[in-house]
Amino acid sequence: MSPKTSASGGTAGGKQSAVTPARIVVLLLAVLALIFIFENTGETKIRLLIPEVTMPLWTALLATGVIGALCGAYFMRRRS
């Protein structure tokens, strides 16, 4: 095997760049979502089927975001 040929497919050291445009967009969206969540701190009533709960709106938004992220991660993992 010559020095120019490698098992990594020809990339330098076999590593990809850690900063990609897609990762920057995802990070920006996550920061904007957190800003939106923490700007909405007022109390709100939430009803899920039967029980009604009063909690800060940021808690409900954060919980919804986490549930959405977990669902997205689950379906992306199943797809690959």
N, CA, C and O atoms as a Maestro MAE file, in Angstrom:
{
 s_m_m2io_version
 :::
 2.0.0
}

f_m_ct {
 s_m_title
 :::
 protein
 m_atom[320] {
  # First column is atom index #
  i_m_mmod_type
  r_m_x_coord
  r_m_y_coord
  r_m_z_coord
  i_m_residue_number
  s_m_chain_name
  s_m_pdb_residue_name
  s_m_pdb_atom_name
  i_m_atomic_number
  :::
  1 25 0.846 -1.166 0.000 1 A "MET " " N  " 7
  2 3 0.000 0.000 0.000 1 A "MET " " CA " 6
  3 2 0.895 1.235 0.000 1 A "MET " " C  " 6
  4 15 1.794 1.345 0.834 1 A "MET " " O  " 8
  5 25 0.666 2.139 -0.901 2 A "SER " " N  " 7
  6 3 1.488 3.338 -0.988 2 A "SER " " CA " 6
  7 2 1.045 4.360 0.060 2 A "SER " " C  " 6
  8 15 -0.071 4.263 0.570 2 A "SER " " O  " 8
  9 25 1.888 5.332 0.391 3 A "PRO " " N  " 7
  10 3 1.533 6.337 1.399 3 A "PRO " " CA " 6
  11 2 0.319 7.174 1.008 3 A "PRO " " C  " 6
  12 15 -0.358 7.712 1.884 3 A "PRO " " O  " 8
  13 25 0.028 7.297 -0.291 4 A "LYS " " N  " 7
  14 3 -1.108 8.100 -0.727 4 A "LYS " " CA " 6
  15 2 -2.429 7.359 -0.562 4 A "LYS " " C  " 6
  16 15 -3.490 7.984 -0.562 4 A "LYS " " O  " 8
  17 25 -2.381 6.056 -0.423 5 A "THR " " N  " 7
  18 3 -3.591 5.255 -0.289 5 A "THR " " CA " 6
  19 2 -3.799 4.920 1.181 5 A "THR " " C  " 6
  20 15 -2.865 4.515 1.873 5 A "THR " " O  " 8
  21 25 -5.006 5.088 1.641 6 A "SER " " N  " 7
  22 3 -5.300 4.735 3.028 6 A "SER " " CA " 6
  23 2 -6.667 4.103 3.111 6 A "SER " " C  " 6
  24 15 -7.477 4.221 2.192 6 A "SER " " O  " 8
  25 25 -6.919 3.431 4.221 7 A "ALA " " N  " 7
  26 3 -8.205 2.768 4.431 7 A "ALA " " CA " 6
  27 2 -9.294 3.755 4.807 7 A "ALA " " C  " 6
  28 15 -10.465 3.379 4.841 7 A "ALA " " O  " 8
  29 25 -8.952 5.009 5.091 8 A "SER " " N  " 7
  30 3 -9.938 5.986 5.543 8 A "SER " " CA " 6
  31 2 -10.644 6.674 4.387 8 A "SER " " C  " 6
  32 15 -11.436 7.589 4.613 8 A "SER " " O  " 8
  33 25 -10.383 6.266 3.176 9 A "GLY " " N  " 7
  34 3 -11.072 6.862 2.040 9 A "GLY " " CA " 6
  35 2 -10.418 8.118 1.522 9 A "GLY " " C  " 6
  36 15 -11.030 8.854 0.747 9 A "GLY " " O  " 8
  37 25 -9.193 8.384 1.927 10 A "GLY " " N  " 7
  38 3 -8.464 9.513 1.388 10 A "GLY " " CA " 6
  39 2 -8.616 10.805 2.165 10 A "GLY " " C  " 6
  40 15 -8.011 11.808 1.786 10 A "GLY " " O  " 8
  41 25 -9.404 10.829 3.247 11 A "THR " " N  " 7
  42 3 -9.522 12.058 4.024 11 A "THR " " CA " 6
  43 2 -8.348 12.162 4.977 11 A "THR " " C  " 6
  44 15 -7.771 11.146 5.367 11 A "THR " " O  " 8
  45 25 -7.999 13.345 5.344 12 A "ALA " " N  " 7
  46 3 -6.852 13.567 6.212 12 A "ALA " " CA " 6
  47 2 -7.114 12.991 7.596 12 A "ALA " " C  " 6
  48 15 -7.900 13.551 8.359 12 A "ALA " " O  " 8
  49 25 -6.481 11.908 7.919 13 A "GLY " " N  " 7
  50 3 -6.638 11.314 9.230 13 A "GLY " " CA " 6
  51 2 -7.956 10.584 9.413 13 A "GLY " " C  " 6
  52 15 -8.204 10.044 10.491 13 A "GLY " " O  " 8
  53 25 -8.797 10.550 8.412 14 A "GLY " " N  " 7
  54 3 -10.074 9.859 8.511 14 A "GLY " " CA " 6
  55 2 -11.114 10.604 9.332 14 A "GLY " " C  " 6
  56 15 -12.149 10.031 9.673 14 A "GLY " " O  " 8
  57 25 -10.863 11.870 9.659 15 A "LYS " " N  " 7
  58 3 -11.807 12.641 10.473 15 A "LYS " " CA " 6
  59 2 -12.564 13.635 9.602 15 A "LYS " " C  " 6
  60 15 -12.021 14.204 8.655 15 A "LYS " " O  " 8
  61 25 -13.832 13.828 9.949 16 A "GLN " " N  " 7
  62 3 -14.636 14.825 9.260 16 A "GLN " " CA " 6
  63 2 -14.652 16.093 10.096 16 A "GLN " " C  " 6
  64 15 -14.371 16.056 11.294 16 A "GLN " " O  " 8
  65 25 -14.978 17.208 9.470 17 A "SER " " N  " 7
  66 3 -15.053 18.468 10.182 17 A "SER " " CA " 6
  67 2 -16.192 18.428 11.190 17 A "SER " " C  " 6
  68 15 -17.291 17.976 10.868 17 A "SER " " O  " 8
  69 25 -15.939 18.894 12.398 18 A "ALA " " N  " 7
  70 3 -16.950 18.876 13.453 18 A "ALA " " CA " 6
  71 2 -17.994 19.969 13.247 18 A "ALA " " C  " 6
  72 15 -19.118 19.849 13.733 18 A "ALA " " O  " 8
  73 25 -17.631 21.036 12.530 19 A "VAL " " N  " 7
  74 3 -18.548 22.140 12.314 19 A "VAL " " CA " 6
  75 2 -19.058 22.082 10.874 19 A "VAL " " C  " 6
  76 15 -18.313 22.305 9.919 19 A "VAL " " O  " 8
  77 25 -20.347 21.777 10.749 20 A "THR " " N  " 7
  78 3 -20.963 21.738 9.421 20 A "THR " " CA " 6
  79 2 -22.109 22.742 9.415 20 A "THR " " C  " 6
  80 15 -22.593 23.120 10.482 20 A "THR " " O  " 8
  81 25 -22.549 23.177 8.255 21 A "PRO " " N  " 7
  82 3 -23.683 24.112 8.199 21 A "PRO " " CA " 6
  83 2 -24.946 23.547 8.864 21 A "PRO " " C  " 6
  84 15 -25.684 24.291 9.510 21 A "PRO " " O  " 8
  85 25 -25.196 22.264 8.717 22 A "ALA " " N  " 7
  86 3 -26.382 21.663 9.337 22 A "ALA " " CA " 6
  87 2 -26.292 21.728 10.856 22 A "ALA " " C  " 6
  88 15 -27.290 22.008 11.521 22 A "ALA " " O  " 8
  89 25 -25.119 21.476 11.408 23 A "ARG " " N  " 7
  90 3 -24.954 21.540 12.861 23 A "ARG " " CA " 6
  91 2 -25.098 22.962 13.377 23 A "ARG " " C  " 6
  92 15 -25.637 23.174 14.463 23 A "ARG " " O  " 8
  93 25 -24.629 23.927 12.620 24 A "ILE " " N  " 7
  94 3 -24.774 25.330 13.011 24 A "ILE " " CA " 6
  95 2 -26.248 25.712 13.034 24 A "ILE " " C  " 6
  96 15 -26.695 26.384 13.963 24 A "ILE " " O  " 8
  97 25 -27.013 25.291 12.020 25 A "VAL " " N  " 7
  98 3 -28.448 25.594 11.968 25 A "VAL " " CA " 6
  99 2 -29.179 24.941 13.139 25 A "VAL " " C  " 6
  100 15 -30.022 25.576 13.773 25 A "VAL " " O  " 8
  101 25 -28.866 23.688 13.427 26 A "VAL " " N  " 7
  102 3 -29.512 22.992 14.547 26 A "VAL " " CA " 6
  103 2 -29.171 23.694 15.865 26 A "VAL " " C  " 6
  104 15 -30.052 23.880 16.705 26 A "VAL " " O  " 8
  105 25 -27.934 24.079 16.055 27 A "LEU " " N  " 7
  106 3 -27.534 24.778 17.275 27 A "LEU " " CA " 6
  107 2 -28.253 26.122 17.392 27 A "LEU " " C  " 6
  108 15 -28.709 26.488 18.475 27 A "LEU " " O  " 8
  109 25 -28.354 26.848 16.297 28 A "LEU " " N  " 7
  110 3 -29.051 28.134 16.291 28 A "LEU " " CA " 6
  111 2 -30.530 27.951 16.637 28 A "LEU " " C  " 6
  112 15 -31.078 28.715 17.432 28 A "LEU " " O  " 8
  113 25 -31.173 26.953 16.050 29 A "LEU " " N  " 7
  114 3 -32.580 26.686 16.361 29 A "LEU " " CA " 6
  115 2 -32.773 26.286 17.818 29 A "LEU " " C  " 6
  116 15 -33.755 26.684 18.443 29 A "LEU " " O  " 8
  117 25 -31.852 25.509 18.360 30 A "ALA " " N  " 7
  118 3 -31.939 25.124 19.766 30 A "ALA " " CA " 6
  119 2 -31.803 26.337 20.674 30 A "ALA " " C  " 6
  120 15 -32.532 26.450 21.660 30 A "ALA " " O  " 8
  121 25 -30.892 27.238 20.364 31 A "VAL " " N  " 7
  122 3 -30.715 28.451 21.168 31 A "VAL " " CA " 6
  123 2 -31.962 29.325 21.083 31 A "VAL " " C  " 6
  124 15 -32.412 29.856 22.098 31 A "VAL " " O  " 8
  125 25 -32.524 29.482 19.885 32 A "LEU " " N  " 7
  126 3 -33.747 30.275 19.729 32 A "LEU " " CA " 6
  127 2 -34.915 29.648 20.483 32 A "LEU " " C  " 6
  128 15 -35.721 30.364 21.077 32 A "LEU " " O  " 8
  129 25 -35.014 28.329 20.467 33 A "ALA " " N  " 7
  130 3 -36.083 27.647 21.206 33 A "ALA " " CA " 6
  131 2 -35.920 27.878 22.702 33 A "ALA " " C  " 6
  132 15 -36.905 28.125 23.398 33 A "ALA " " O  " 8
  133 25 -34.689 27.801 23.207 34 A "LEU " " N  " 7
  134 3 -34.461 28.047 24.634 34 A "LEU " " CA " 6
  135 2 -34.777 29.490 25.013 34 A "LEU " " C  " 6
  136 15 -35.341 29.734 26.080 34 A "LEU " " O  " 8
  137 25 -34.426 30.444 24.163 35 A "ILE " " N  " 7
  138 3 -34.759 31.852 24.424 35 A "ILE " " CA " 6
  139 2 -36.271 32.017 24.477 35 A "ILE " " C  " 6
  140 15 -36.787 32.681 25.376 35 A "ILE " " O  " 8
  141 25 -36.988 31.424 23.528 36 A "PHE " " N  " 7
  142 3 -38.445 31.498 23.492 36 A "PHE " " CA " 6
  143 2 -39.046 30.886 24.750 36 A "PHE " " C  " 6
  144 15 -39.968 31.448 25.340 36 A "PHE " " O  " 8
  145 25 -38.527 29.745 25.153 37 A "ILE " " N  " 7
  146 3 -39.052 29.054 26.334 37 A "ILE " " CA " 6
  147 2 -38.848 29.900 27.588 37 A "ILE " " C  " 6
  148 15 -39.785 30.070 28.369 37 A "ILE " " O  " 8
  149 25 -37.660 30.426 27.796 38 A "PHE " " N  " 7
  150 3 -37.376 31.143 29.030 38 A "PHE " " CA " 6
  151 2 -37.913 32.573 29.041 38 A "PHE " " C  " 6
  152 15 -37.907 33.216 30.091 38 A "PHE " " O  " 8
  153 25 -38.377 33.086 27.900 39 A "GLU " " N  " 7
  154 3 -39.062 34.374 27.871 39 A "GLU " " CA " 6
  155 2 -40.527 34.228 28.271 39 A "GLU " " C  " 6
  156 15 -41.162 35.209 28.656 39 A "GLU " " O  " 8
  157 25 -41.066 33.019 28.183 40 A "ASN " " N  " 7
  158 3 -42.461 32.756 28.522 40 A "ASN " " CA " 6
  159 2 -42.515 32.056 29.872 40 A "ASN " " C  " 6
  160 15 -42.578 30.829 29.951 40 A "ASN " " O  " 8
  161 25 -42.488 32.861 30.939 41 A "THR " " N  " 7
  162 3 -42.405 32.290 32.279 41 A "THR " " CA " 6
  163 2 -43.708 32.393 33.062 41 A "THR " " C  " 6
  164 15 -43.755 31.980 34.220 41 A "THR " " O  " 8
  165 25 -44.755 32.924 32.470 42 A "GLY " " N  " 7
  166 3 -46.019 33.080 33.186 42 A "GLY " " CA " 6
  167 2 -46.687 31.743 33.486 42 A "GLY " " C  " 6
  168 15 -46.405 30.729 32.847 42 A "GLY " " O  " 8
  169 25 -47.581 31.768 34.475 43 A "GLU " " N  " 7
  170 3 -48.331 30.561 34.847 43 A "GLU " " CA " 6
  171 2 -49.397 30.284 33.790 43 A "GLU " " C  " 6
  172 15 -49.967 31.208 33.210 43 A "GLU " " O  " 8
  173 25 -49.654 29.015 33.550 44 A "THR " " N  " 7
  174 3 -50.687 28.620 32.606 44 A "THR " " CA " 6
  175 2 -51.349 27.341 33.085 44 A "THR " " C  " 6
  176 15 -50.755 26.545 33.812 44 A "THR " " O  " 8
  177 25 -52.605 27.161 32.657 45 A "LYS " " N  " 7
  178 3 -53.318 25.929 32.983 45 A "LYS " " CA " 6
  179 2 -53.188 24.979 31.806 45 A "LYS " " C  " 6
  180 15 -53.418 25.355 30.656 45 A "LYS " " O  " 8
  181 25 -52.821 23.761 32.105 46 A "ILE " " N  " 7
  182 3 -52.646 22.739 31.070 46 A "ILE " " CA " 6
  183 2 -53.552 21.579 31.404 46 A "ILE " " C  " 6
  184 15 -53.596 21.117 32.545 46 A "ILE " " O  " 8
  185 25 -54.276 21.110 30.404 47 A "ARG " " N  " 7
  186 3 -55.186 19.988 30.617 47 A "ARG " " CA " 6
  187 2 -54.793 18.864 29.676 47 A "ARG " " C  " 6
  188 15 -54.758 19.040 28.458 47 A "ARG " " O  " 8
  189 25 -54.504 17.724 30.243 48 A "LEU " " N  " 7
  190 3 -54.171 16.541 29.475 48 A "LEU " " CA " 6
  191 2 -55.212 15.480 29.806 48 A "LEU " " C  " 6
  192 15 -55.168 14.848 30.861 48 A "LEU " " O  " 8
  193 25 -56.140 15.304 28.888 49 A "LEU " " N  " 7
  194 3 -57.286 14.415 29.061 49 A "LEU " " CA " 6
  195 2 -58.146 14.865 30.245 49 A "LEU " " C  " 6
  196 15 -59.051 15.676 30.048 49 A "LEU " " O  " 8
  197 25 -57.910 14.387 31.434 50 A "ILE " " N  " 7
  198 3 -58.789 14.733 32.555 50 A "ILE " " CA " 6
  199 2 -58.146 15.711 33.537 50 A "ILE " " C  " 6
  200 15 -58.776 16.718 33.859 50 A "ILE " " O  " 8
  201 25 -56.922 15.473 34.032 51 A "PRO " " N  " 7
  202 3 -56.397 16.388 35.059 51 A "PRO " " CA " 6
  203 2 -56.022 17.752 34.482 51 A "PRO " " C  " 6
  204 15 -55.562 17.856 33.345 51 A "PRO " " O  " 8
  205 25 -56.226 18.790 35.283 52 A "GLU " " N  " 7
  206 3 -55.816 20.141 34.905 52 A "GLU " " CA " 6
  207 2 -54.726 20.580 35.875 52 A "GLU " " C  " 6
  208 15 -54.896 20.509 37.092 52 A "GLU " " O  " 8
  209 25 -53.623 21.028 35.330 53 A "VAL " " N  " 7
  210 3 -52.472 21.393 36.146 53 A "VAL " " CA " 6
  211 2 -52.105 22.838 35.852 53 A "VAL " " C  " 6
  212 15 -52.197 23.281 34.707 53 A "VAL " " O  " 8
  213 25 -51.692 23.573 36.869 54 A "THR " " N  " 7
  214 3 -51.169 24.923 36.684 54 A "THR " " CA " 6
  215 2 -49.659 24.857 36.870 54 A "THR " " C  " 6
  216 15 -49.161 24.400 37.899 54 A "THR " " O  " 8
  217 25 -48.944 25.322 35.852 55 A "MET " " N  " 7
  218 3 -47.477 25.308 35.910 55 A "MET " " CA " 6
  219 2 -46.935 26.455 35.086 55 A "MET " " C  " 6
  220 15 -47.661 27.033 34.278 55 A "MET " " O  " 8
  221 25 -45.669 26.794 35.278 56 A "PRO " " N  " 7
  222 3 -45.062 27.829 34.433 56 A "PRO " " CA " 6
  223 2 -45.049 27.376 32.970 56 A "PRO " " C  " 6
  224 15 -44.804 26.208 32.667 56 A "PRO " " O  " 8
  225 25 -45.317 28.319 32.079 57 A "LEU " " N  " 7
  226 3 -45.367 27.992 30.654 57 A "LEU " " CA " 6
  227 2 -44.035 27.462 30.155 57 A "LEU " " C  " 6
  228 15 -44.009 26.602 29.274 57 A "LEU " " O  " 8
  229 25 -42.908 27.963 30.708 58 A "TRP " " N  " 7
  230 3 -41.602 27.496 30.241 58 A "TRP " " CA " 6
  231 2 -41.416 26.008 30.516 58 A "TRP " " C  " 6
  232 15 -40.762 25.314 29.738 58 A "TRP " " O  " 8
  233 25 -41.981 25.515 31.607 59 A "THR " " N  " 7
  234 3 -41.865 24.088 31.916 59 A "THR " " CA " 6
  235 2 -42.590 23.248 30.871 59 A "THR " " C  " 6
  236 15 -42.069 22.235 30.404 59 A "THR " " O  " 8
  237 25 -43.791 23.676 30.511 60 A "ALA " " N  " 7
  238 3 -44.560 22.949 29.502 60 A "ALA " " CA " 6
  239 2 -43.870 22.996 28.143 60 A "ALA " " C  " 6
  240 15 -43.820 21.989 27.435 60 A "ALA " " O  " 8
  241 25 -43.338 24.165 27.775 61 A "LEU " " N  " 7
  242 3 -42.641 24.293 26.489 61 A "LEU " " CA " 6
  243 2 -41.372 23.451 26.458 61 A "LEU " " C  " 6
  244 15 -41.079 22.798 25.457 61 A "LEU " " O  " 8
  245 25 -40.624 23.467 27.551 62 A "LEU " " N  " 7
  246 3 -39.399 22.686 27.616 62 A "LEU " " CA " 6
  247 2 -39.702 21.194 27.549 62 A "LEU " " C  " 6
  248 15 -39.014 20.451 26.849 62 A "LEU " " O  " 8
  249 25 -40.729 20.751 28.274 63 A "ALA " " N  " 7
  250 3 -41.114 19.339 28.241 63 A "ALA " " CA " 6
  251 2 -41.549 18.925 26.836 63 A "ALA " " C  " 6
  252 15 -41.192 17.845 26.366 63 A "ALA " " O  " 8
  253 25 -42.315 19.778 26.171 64 A "THR " " N  " 7
  254 3 -42.750 19.481 24.805 64 A "THR " " CA " 6
  255 2 -41.555 19.404 23.859 64 A "THR " " C  " 6
  256 15 -41.502 18.532 22.991 64 A "THR " " O  " 8
  257 25 -40.601 20.310 24.024 65 A "GLY " " N  " 7
  258 3 -39.400 20.278 23.189 65 A "GLY " " CA " 6
  259 2 -38.571 19.029 23.402 65 A "GLY " " C  " 6
  260 15 -38.073 18.438 22.444 65 A "GLY " " O  " 8
  261 25 -38.421 18.624 24.652 66 A "VAL " " N  " 7
  262 3 -37.648 17.415 24.961 66 A "VAL " " CA " 6
  263 2 -38.343 16.178 24.388 66 A "VAL " " C  " 6
  264 15 -37.689 15.307 23.815 66 A "VAL " " O  " 8
  265 25 -39.662 16.104 24.542 67 A "ILE " " N  " 7
  266 3 -40.411 14.971 23.978 67 A "ILE " " CA " 6
  267 2 -40.264 14.943 22.464 67 A "ILE " " C  " 6
  268 15 -40.074 13.875 21.882 67 A "ILE " " O  " 8
  269 25 -40.350 16.100 21.820 68 A "GLY " " N  " 7
  270 3 -40.178 16.172 20.374 68 A "GLY " " CA " 6
  271 2 -38.785 15.752 19.932 68 A "GLY " " C  " 6
  272 15 -38.634 15.052 18.930 68 A "GLY " " O  " 8
  273 25 -37.767 16.173 20.673 69 A "ALA " " N  " 7
  274 3 -36.388 15.797 20.342 69 A "ALA " " CA " 6
  275 2 -36.176 14.291 20.499 69 A "ALA " " C  " 6
  276 15 -35.511 13.662 19.676 69 A "ALA " " O  " 8
  277 25 -36.745 13.722 21.556 70 A "LEU " " N  " 7
  278 3 -36.619 12.273 21.763 70 A "LEU " " CA " 6
  279 2 -37.323 11.494 20.647 70 A "LEU " " C  " 6
  280 15 -36.796 10.496 20.155 70 A "LEU " " O  " 8
  281 25 -38.506 11.952 20.253 71 A "CYS " " N  " 7
  282 3 -39.217 11.288 19.146 71 A "CYS " " CA " 6
  283 2 -38.419 11.399 17.846 71 A "CYS " " C  " 6
  284 15 -38.308 10.427 17.100 71 A "CYS " " O  " 8
  285 25 -37.869 12.578 17.577 72 A "GLY " " N  " 7
  286 3 -37.060 12.755 16.374 72 A "GLY " " CA " 6
  287 2 -35.820 11.873 16.373 72 A "GLY " " C  " 6
  288 15 -35.474 11.286 15.348 72 A "GLY " " O  " 8
  289 25 -35.153 11.779 17.516 73 A "ALA " " N  " 7
  290 3 -33.960 10.929 17.624 73 A "ALA " " CA " 6
  291 2 -34.333 9.460 17.429 73 A "ALA " " C  " 6
  292 15 -33.600 8.715 16.779 73 A "ALA " " O  " 8
  293 25 -35.463 9.044 17.985 74 A "TYR " " N  " 7
  294 3 -35.912 7.656 17.842 74 A "TYR " " CA " 6
  295 2 -36.170 7.316 16.371 74 A "TYR " " C  " 6
  296 15 -35.718 6.280 15.884 74 A "TYR " " O  " 8
  297 25 -36.891 8.182 15.670 75 A "PHE " " N  " 7
  298 3 -37.211 7.885 14.278 75 A "PHE " " CA " 6
  299 2 -35.995 8.001 13.361 75 A "PHE " " C  " 6
  300 15 -35.919 7.284 12.363 75 A "PHE " " O  " 8
  301 25 -35.043 8.882 13.671 76 A "MET " " N  " 7
  302 3 -33.820 8.973 12.866 76 A "MET " " CA " 6
  303 2 -32.976 7.717 13.071 76 A "MET " " C  " 6
  304 15 -32.361 7.227 12.124 76 A "MET " " O  " 8
  305 25 -32.938 7.195 14.285 77 A "ARG " " N  " 7
  306 3 -32.165 5.986 14.569 77 A "ARG " " CA " 6
  307 2 -32.771 4.785 13.839 77 A "ARG " " C  " 6
  308 15 -32.046 3.953 13.292 77 A "ARG " " O  " 8
  309 25 -34.096 4.703 13.834 78 A "ARG " " N  " 7
  310 3 -34.768 3.570 13.156 78 A "ARG " " CA " 6
  311 2 -34.585 3.645 11.656 78 A "ARG " " C  " 6
  312 15 -34.573 2.615 10.981 78 A "ARG " " O  " 8
  313 25 -34.441 4.864 11.115 79 A "ARG " " N  " 7
  314 3 -34.308 5.040 9.678 79 A "ARG " " CA " 6
  315 2 -32.959 4.568 9.164 79 A "ARG " " C  " 6
  316 15 -32.857 4.098 8.031 79 A "ARG " " O  " 8
  317 25 -31.939 4.688 9.970 80 A "SER " " N  " 7
  318 3 -30.581 4.318 9.501 80 A "SER " " CA " 6
  319 2 -30.245 2.872 9.793 80 A "SER " " C  " 6
  320 15 -29.151 2.414 9.463 80 A "SER " " O  " 8
  :::
 }
 m_bond[319] {
  # First column is bond index #
  i_m_from
  i_m_to
  i_m_order
  :::
  1 1 2 1
  2 2 3 1
  3 3 4 2
  4 3 5 1
  5 5 6 1
  6 6 7 1
  7 7 8 2
  8 7 9 1
  9 9 10 1
  10 10 11 1
  11 11 12 2
  12 11 13 1
  13 13 14 1
  14 14 15 1
  15 15 16 2
  16 15 17 1
  17 17 18 1
  18 18 19 1
  19 19 20 2
  20 19 21 1
  21 21 22 1
  22 22 23 1
  23 23 24 2
  24 23 25 1
  25 25 26 1
  26 26 27 1
  27 27 28 2
  28 27 29 1
  29 29 30 1
  30 30 31 1
  31 31 32 2
  32 31 33 1
  33 33 34 1
  34 34 35 1
  35 35 36 2
  36 35 37 1
  37 37 38 1
  38 38 39 1
  39 39 40 2
  40 39 41 1
  41 41 42 1
  42 42 43 1
  43 43 44 2
  44 43 45 1
  45 45 46 1
  46 46 47 1
  47 47 48 2
  48 47 49 1
  49 49 50 1
  50 50 51 1
  51 51 52 2
  52 51 53 1
  53 53 54 1
  54 54 55 1
  55 55 56 2
  56 55 57 1
  57 57 58 1
  58 58 59 1
  59 59 60 2
  60 59 61 1
  61 61 62 1
  62 62 63 1
  63 63 64 2
  64 63 65 1
  65 65 66 1
  66 66 67 1
  67 67 68 2
  68 67 69 1
  69 69 70 1
  70 70 71 1
  71 71 72 2
  72 71 73 1
  73 73 74 1
  74 74 75 1
  75 75 76 2
  76 75 77 1
  77 77 78 1
  78 78 79 1
  79 79 80 2
  80 79 81 1
  81 81 82 1
  82 82 83 1
  83 83 84 2
  84 83 85 1
  85 85 86 1
  86 86 87 1
  87 87 88 2
  88 87 89 1
  89 89 90 1
  90 90 91 1
  91 91 92 2
  92 91 93 1
  93 93 94 1
  94 94 95 1
  95 95 96 2
  96 95 97 1
  97 97 98 1
  98 98 99 1
  99 99 100 2
  100 99 101 1
  101 101 102 1
  102 102 103 1
  103 103 104 2
  104 103 105 1
  105 105 106 1
  106 106 107 1
  107 107 108 2
  108 107 109 1
  109 109 110 1
  110 110 111 1
  111 111 112 2
  112 111 113 1
  113 113 114 1
  114 114 115 1
  115 115 116 2
  116 115 117 1
  117 117 118 1
  118 118 119 1
  119 119 120 2
  120 119 121 1
  121 121 122 1
  122 122 123 1
  123 123 124 2
  124 123 125 1
  125 125 126 1
  126 126 127 1
  127 127 128 2
  128 127 129 1
  129 129 130 1
  130 130 131 1
  131 131 132 2
  132 131 133 1
  133 133 134 1
  134 134 135 1
  135 135 136 2
  136 135 137 1
  137 137 138 1
  138 138 139 1
  139 139 140 2
  140 139 141 1
  141 141 142 1
  142 142 143 1
  143 143 144 2
  144 143 145 1
  145 145 146 1
  146 146 147 1
  147 147 148 2
  148 147 149 1
  149 149 150 1
  150 150 151 1
  151 151 152 2
  152 151 153 1
  153 153 154 1
  154 154 155 1
  155 155 156 2
  156 155 157 1
  157 157 158 1
  158 158 159 1
  159 159 160 2
  160 159 161 1
  161 161 162 1
  162 162 163 1
  163 163 164 2
  164 163 165 1
  165 165 166 1
  166 166 167 1
  167 167 168 2
  168 167 169 1
  169 169 170 1
  170 170 171 1
  171 171 172 2
  172 171 173 1
  173 173 174 1
  174 174 175 1
  175 175 176 2
  176 175 177 1
  177 177 178 1
  178 178 179 1
  179 179 180 2
  180 179 181 1
  181 181 182 1
  182 182 183 1
  183 183 184 2
  184 183 185 1
  185 185 186 1
  186 186 187 1
  187 187 188 2
  188 187 189 1
  189 189 190 1
  190 190 191 1
  191 191 192 2
  192 191 193 1
  193 193 194 1
  194 194 195 1
  195 195 196 2
  196 195 197 1
  197 197 198 1
  198 198 199 1
  199 199 200 2
  200 199 201 1
  201 201 202 1
  202 202 203 1
  203 203 204 2
  204 203 205 1
  205 205 206 1
  206 206 207 1
  207 207 208 2
  208 207 209 1
  209 209 210 1
  210 210 211 1
  211 211 212 2
  212 211 213 1
  213 213 214 1
  214 214 215 1
  215 215 216 2
  216 215 217 1
  217 217 218 1
  218 218 219 1
  219 219 220 2
  220 219 221 1
  221 221 222 1
  222 222 223 1
  223 223 224 2
  224 223 225 1
  225 225 226 1
  226 226 227 1
  227 227 228 2
  228 227 229 1
  229 229 230 1
  230 230 231 1
  231 231 232 2
  232 231 233 1
  233 233 234 1
  234 234 235 1
  235 235 236 2
  236 235 237 1
  237 237 238 1
  238 238 239 1
  239 239 240 2
  240 239 241 1
  241 241 242 1
  242 242 243 1
  243 243 244 2
  244 243 245 1
  245 245 246 1
  246 246 247 1
  247 247 248 2
  248 247 249 1
  249 249 250 1
  250 250 251 1
  251 251 252 2
  252 251 253 1
  253 253 254 1
  254 254 255 1
  255 255 256 2
  256 255 257 1
  257 257 258 1
  258 258 259 1
  259 259 260 2
  260 259 261 1
  261 261 262 1
  262 262 263 1
  263 263 264 2
  264 263 265 1
  265 265 266 1
  266 266 267 1
  267 267 268 2
  268 267 269 1
  269 269 270 1
  270 270 271 1
  271 271 272 2
  272 271 273 1
  273 273 274 1
  274 274 275 1
  275 275 276 2
  276 275 277 1
  277 277 278 1
  278 278 279 1
  279 279 280 2
  280 279 281 1
  281 281 282 1
  282 282 283 1
  283 283 284 2
  284 283 285 1
  285 285 286 1
  286 286 287 1
  287 287 288 2
  288 287 289 1
  289 289 290 1
  290 290 291 1
  291 291 292 2
  292 291 293 1
  293 293 294 1
  294 294 295 1
  295 295 296 2
  296 295 297 1
  297 297 298 1
  298 298 299 1
  299 299 300 2
  300 299 301 1
  301 301 302 1
  302 302 303 1
  303 303 304 2
  304 303 305 1
  305 305 306 1
  306 306 307 1
  307 307 308 2
  308 307 309 1
  309 309 310 1
  310 310 311 1
  311 311 312 2
  312 311 313 1
  313 313 314 1
  314 314 315 1
  315 315 316 2
  316 315 317 1
  317 317 318 1
  318 318 319 1
  319 319 320 2
  :::
 }
}
